[in-house]
Each structure stands twice: as C-alpha cells, then as structure tokens.
Amino acid sequence: SACSDGSVRLWGHDSSARTARAITTLSLHPGSLAAATTFLAGGDMLASLSTDGVVVLTDVRMMAAVRKITSPCPLMGCCHVPAGHGGNDGGWLAMCGRDGSVRGLNVSGVGATKILKSASGSGAGAS
C-alpha cells in the first residue's frame, strides 16, 4: 500500500485470510506522498509512484529498489498492462498524471516513457 509519509507497506495474510499484517515498510518516496502501487507480471516486482513524479520499481524478493525514473509531472495512479500472450516479457506500467496524460513505461527496460493519451487528445509521443 502507498502511504502518505512516502513509504510503501507490503502486507501478508494468515492461512485463513481473515487478518493481514504488515510484513515490511520501505521508504521509497521520502518527502513526498506515495500515491499508488501495483505488482508487475510474475509478482516479483512492485511499482510505486509518488506525487512528485518519481516511479520506483522494487524487487520484493530482495526488498530493494532496482529502477527509479522521474516523470515530468505529478503522478496519481498506475496499473500493470500485461504484454500479449505468455506475459513473461514484462508488459507496460500505465501511469496517470496530474496533467491529464497517461504515460506508459515498458517495464522490460527497453525504450523511453511514452504518452499514451493526453488531455488534449494527442498521444503516442515520447516524454
């Protein structure tokens, strides 16, 4: 879960799934509001983003940030978009910004962030 103090908390549940407990707290967005989180394909990578435009990809097996990028605007939400059949190539991280744009990040690490849809209706440009 994304937290107002800039941290990201990972939760686990008991075998009966009746209660959840915090497993760890990661300080990934100090001095900012962590706005959203989503697990990427396979469940080993967690994407988190903050209102200062920072996106952090964290390997949850090691509990370590492995990639950090900065968006040109504050970010408000995200979701994982799987890639085609098989889904093992990472897919995309879709992020919505306060400027009305939806940006896509190829999570396999290839290529730049692209604007998929902007408030003005244009899209498919690099950003």
C-alpha positions as a printed NumPy array, in Angstrom:
array([[  0.   ,   0.   ,   0.   ],
       [  1.11 ,   3.559,  -0.739],
       [  1.306,   5.752,   2.36 ],
       [  1.075,   9.488,   2.976],
       [  4.524,   9.532,   4.617],
       [  6.156,   8.363,   1.361],
       [  6.586,   4.782,   2.453],
       [  5.253,   1.638,   0.815],
       [  3.976,  -1.175,   3.016],
       [  3.797,  -4.802,   1.983],
       [  1.124,  -6.894,   3.647],
       [  0.638, -10.612,   4.217],
       [ -2.328, -12.605,   5.446],
       [ -2.731, -15.663,   7.606],
       [ -3.723, -19.009,   6.083],
       [ -7.398, -18.358,   6.697],
       [ -7.077, -14.871,   5.101],
       [ -9.011, -13.305,   7.973],
       [ -6.348, -10.852,   9.054],
       [ -3.484,  -9.013,   7.388],
       [ -0.262,  -7.776,   8.909],
       [  2.466,  -5.503,   7.648],
       [  5.469,  -7.562,   6.527],
       [  7.752,  -4.623,   5.863],
       [  7.774,  -0.883,   5.306],
       [ 10.004,   0.511,   2.547],
       [ 10.996,   4.19 ,   2.49 ],
       [ 10.813,   4.618,  -1.278],
       [  9.414,   8.157,  -1.627],
       [ 10.871,  10.287,   1.198],
       [  9.473,  13.812,   1.405],
       [  6.563,  13.032,  -0.904],
       [  3.17 ,  11.347,  -0.875],
       [  3.282,   7.774,  -2.193],
       [  0.223,   7.738,  -4.435],
       [ -0.172,   4.222,  -5.869],
       [  1.303,   0.731,  -6.127],
       [  0.858,  -2.24 ,  -8.446],
       [  2.546,  -5.6  ,  -8.838],
       [  4.029,  -6.338, -12.257],
       [  3.908,  -9.646, -14.171],
       [  5.137, -12.577, -12.094],
       [  4.595, -10.783,  -8.784],
       [  8.299, -10.259,  -8.014],
       [  8.357,  -6.572,  -8.972],
       [  6.338,  -3.838,  -7.31 ],
       [  5.907,  -0.456,  -8.949],
       [  5.209,   2.516,  -6.702],
       [  4.78 ,   6.144,  -7.619],
       [  4.51 ,   9.444,  -5.841],
       [  3.012,  12.861,  -6.306],
       [  6.489,  14.299,  -7.011],
       [  6.619,  12.193, -10.195],
       [  9.067,   9.527,  -9.011],
       [  8.428,   5.907, -10.06 ],
       [ 10.3  ,   3.154,  -8.204],
       [ 10.455,  -0.486,  -9.3  ],
       [ 11.232,  -2.736,  -6.325],
       [ 12.259,  -6.39 ,  -6.377],
       [ 10.195,  -7.758,  -3.485],
       [ 12.364, -10.891,  -3.202],
       [ 15.296,  -8.688,  -2.125],
       [ 13.199,  -5.76 ,  -0.839],
       [ 15.413,  -3.454,  -2.894],
       [ 14.697,  -0.707,  -5.419],
       [ 16.114,  -1.733,  -8.799],
       [ 14.995,   1.156, -11.033],
       [ 13.943,   4.74 , -10.449],
       [ 12.624,   7.184, -13.035],
       [ 11.112,  10.649, -12.825],
       [  8.012,  11.748, -14.696],
       [  7.681,  15.333, -15.913],
       [  4.54 ,  15.774, -13.782],
       [  2.997,  14.572, -10.504],
       [  1.577,  11.044, -10.78 ],
       [ -1.734,   9.953,  -9.304],
       [ -2.302,   6.301, -10.228],
       [ -0.936,   3.259, -12.034],
       [ -1.708,  -0.238, -13.262],
       [  0.152,  -3.08 , -14.943],
       [ -0.755,  -3.818, -18.561],
       [  0.367,  -7.354, -19.484],
       [  2.095,  -7.893, -22.825],
       [  0.319, -10.222, -25.221],
       [  0.265, -13.969, -24.807],
       [  2.558, -15.586, -22.251],
       [  3.079, -12.367, -20.292],
       [  6.717, -13.046, -19.419],
       [  8.242, -10.057, -21.183],
       [  7.104,  -7.574, -18.539],
       [  4.42 ,  -5.588, -20.308],
       [  3.793,  -1.937, -19.549],
       [  3.247,   0.212, -16.498],
       [  0.483,   2.708, -17.244],
       [  0.614,   5.873, -15.115],
       [ -1.87 ,   8.727, -14.975],
       [ -0.52 ,  12.182, -14.316],
       [ -1.999,  15.32 , -12.877],
       [ -1.545,  16.921, -16.325],
       [ -4.215,  14.609, -17.775],
       [ -1.776,  12.334, -19.612],
       [ -1.482,   8.586, -19.361],
       [  2.139,   7.525, -19.744],
       [  3.384,   4.035, -20.495],
       [  6.676,   2.598, -19.316],
       [  7.988,  -0.603, -20.901],
       [  8.92 ,  -2.472, -17.727],
       [ 11.428,  -4.674, -19.538],
       [ 13.625,  -1.567, -19.598],
       [ 13.54 ,  -1.006, -23.358],
       [ 12.695,   2.45 , -24.678],
       [ 11.533,   5.726, -23.22 ],
       [  8.34 ,   6.539, -21.405],
       [  5.594,   7.285, -23.939],
       [  2.467,   9.391, -23.649],
       [ -0.372,   7.022, -24.492],
       [ -3.197,   9.549, -24.133],
       [ -3.178,  13.198, -23.137],
       [ -5.918,  15.556, -22.002],
       [ -5.652,  17.343, -25.367],
       [ -6.37 ,  14.075, -27.186],
       [ -2.914,  13.677, -28.688],
       [ -0.8  ,  10.67 , -27.898],
       [  1.946,   8.209, -28.769],
       [  4.758,  10.737, -28.221],
       [  7.887,  10.305, -26.152],
       [  8.078,  12.072, -22.822]])
